[in-house]
Amino acid sequence: MNRLSLLFVLVGAVAVFGTTLPAEFLEWKGRIVGGQNAASGQFPYQVSLRSSNNAHFCGGSIVNNRYVLSAAHCTFGRTSADTRVVVGTHLLNSGGTIHYTTNIINHGSYNPNTLANDISLVRTASVIAYNNLVQPIDLEYTYITTGSGARVSGWGQLRNGKNSNNLQWLSTTIITLADCRRRFEPAYAASVFDNTICTLNPSGQGACFGDSGSPLNYEGYLQGVVSWGIPCGQGYPDVYARVYSHRIWILNNAV
């Protein structure tokens, strides 16, 4: 299989063939290429979404003391019985507090074939207690076109295929949607919607198999939720659900 064909298997099937996403895409494991280890408490809003057997499958962000924001492709088809939220740790294998969940709300206009409106909320069964390791993040309330020094964080495999126990983070640059679309082939550009936001890094840095559901923080505000990208750190933009565009939906449902 050549490189272009491989990209179609991982991403292009969404926009070109209109089929259901392959399992490896739906279960994107957070993986940042070219990032660095996060310190304890550096990203207190970051959570790990896990199955009932404690397997990490996606990231998320604390938006209030009962709700976590993630990507719909992470939670679509899942049940609260098989979804846990772990807060307050930068390590997958130790620390933190486990919260059971009672409800999953996927955006009503989420499209699993195109990843339109790729955003969801997970409600915890118990109140999330705040401390120096656990804090909510404010939702962006203005439309940002560009910006440097944004930060994306998440867990997962490193380039060598070994799982990263330590939370990873990467400084990245927000680019315009027009620039983002120009950098993709037309089939991929079709899934860069007006309610998404893109970041760009030099080759060798970026999200790989997504960091799905994990946060993009810019100047202290939650700017995006990791949605999709072309693996892995090849100089293509990474694409997020834009929090500003979904702010009213989040506030109306996270109650």
Sequence and secondary structure as in RCSB ss.txt:
>XXXX:A:sequence
MNRLSLLFVLVGAVAVFGTTLPAEFLEWKGRIVGGQNAASGQFPYQVSLRSSNNAHFCGGSIVNNRYVLSAAHCT
FGRTSADTRVVVGTHLLNSGGTIHYTTNIINHGSYNPNTLANDISLVRTASVIAYNNLVQPIDLEYTYITTGSGA
RVSGWGQLRNGKNSNNLQWLSTTIITLADCRRRFEPAYAASVFDNTICTLNPSGQGACFGDSGSPLNYEGYLQGV
VSWGIPCGQGYPDVYARVYSHRIWILNNAV
>XXXX:A:secstr
  HHHHHIIIIIIIIII     HHHHT    EES EE  TTSSTTEEEEE TT  EEEEEEE SSSEEEE HHHH
TT  GGG EEEES SBSSS SEEEEEEEEEE TT BTTTTBT  EEEEESS    BTTB   EE  S    EEEE
EEEEEEE TTS EEEEEEEEEEEEE HHHHHHTS HHHHTT  TTEEEEE  TT EESSTTTT EEEETTEEEEE
EEEE TTTSS  EEEEEHHHHHHHHHHH  
